Amino acid sequence: DTAVSQTPKYLVTQMGNDKSIKCEQNLGHDTMYWYKQDSKKFLKIMFSYNNKELIINETVPNRFSPKSPDKAHLNLHINSLELGDSAVYFCASSQGTGNTGELFFGEGSRLTVL
Amino acid sequence: GESVGLHLPTLSVQEGDNSIINCAYSNSASDYFIWYKQESGKGPQFIIDIRSNMDKRQGQRVTVLLNKTVKHLSLQIAATQPGDSAVYFCAEYNTDKLIFGTGTRLQVFP
């Protein structure tokens, strides 16, 4: 059983398109996250949700809109894709918020914008 | 400001030797630190963590050392194996966010 699963694993699309990445966790965790990893492997937090409520919203363009239908799911929708959006996007989950414990990561979704 | 940095971008070690990966952090108020391992094509995987009330913690073949005086963290891997080849990240909790360092690539050669 995959603890944190993301789909799709790979996504290739044209500039200007709109795309979504889905994430599900079966760990019973309350908090979910989206991180972006660039070509230099730098991992940066984008969003965090706790029990479907947004608690962290970093300086991310408003073309990025997370949605959490329930605490086991956190999806990421991106409008008007740009070349700079090309990256690997990781979903993660944790039991609580703050420094209560480790984050469990998915396998990543590699987005390539042409 | 917020920053977690690593001294060496790439570390090459011979199989069987011990590896030491270093990390500097800037926020003296950070009280929880985690080391992650990321293999090619996979997500970061938890290795070991340490809270600021400790200066050393040991796991299976891994040890994390925390020096709060100089804001330095290290990960020691004993008897490094080919399967240890990966990118290693230190991360610190800073105002409820887990902030990652830039990563060190560990290469193990026979």
Contacts between the chains, C-beta under 8 A, distances in Angstrom:
chain1	res1	chain2	res2	distance
A	4	B	43	7.5
A	35	B	100	7.9
A	40	B	102	7.4
A	41	B	38	7.6
A	41	B	87	5.8
A	41	B	102	7.3
A	41	B	103	4.7
A	42	B	100	7.3
A	42	B	102	5.9
A	42	B	103	7.4
A	43	B	44	7.1
A	43	B	89	6.8
A	43	B	100	4.1
A	43	B	103	7.9
A	44	B	100	7.5
A	45	B	97	5.4
A	45	B	98	6.8
A	45	B	99	7.4
A	48	B	97	7.5
A	55	B	96	7.6
A	56	B	96	7.0
A	56	B	97	6.1
A	58	B	97	8.0
A	90	B	43	5.5
A	90	B	44	7.3
A	92	B	43	7.7
A	97	B	96	6.0
A	98	B	93	6.7
A	98	B	96	4.3
A	99	B	31	6.4
A	99	B	32	3.8
A	99	B	93	3.8
A	99	B	96	7.5
A	102	B	34	5.8
A	102	B	46	4.5
A	102	B	49	6.2
A	103	B	34	7.9
A	103	B	44	7.9
A	103	B	46	7.8
A	103	B	98	5.8
A	104	B	46	7.4
A	105	B	36	8.0
A	105	B	43	3.5
A	105	B	44	4.9
A	105	B	45	7.2
A	106	B	43	5.3
A	107	B	41	7.6
A	107	B	42	5.7
A	107	B	43	5.1
A	108	B	41	7.8
A	108	B	42	7.3
A	108	B	43	5.4
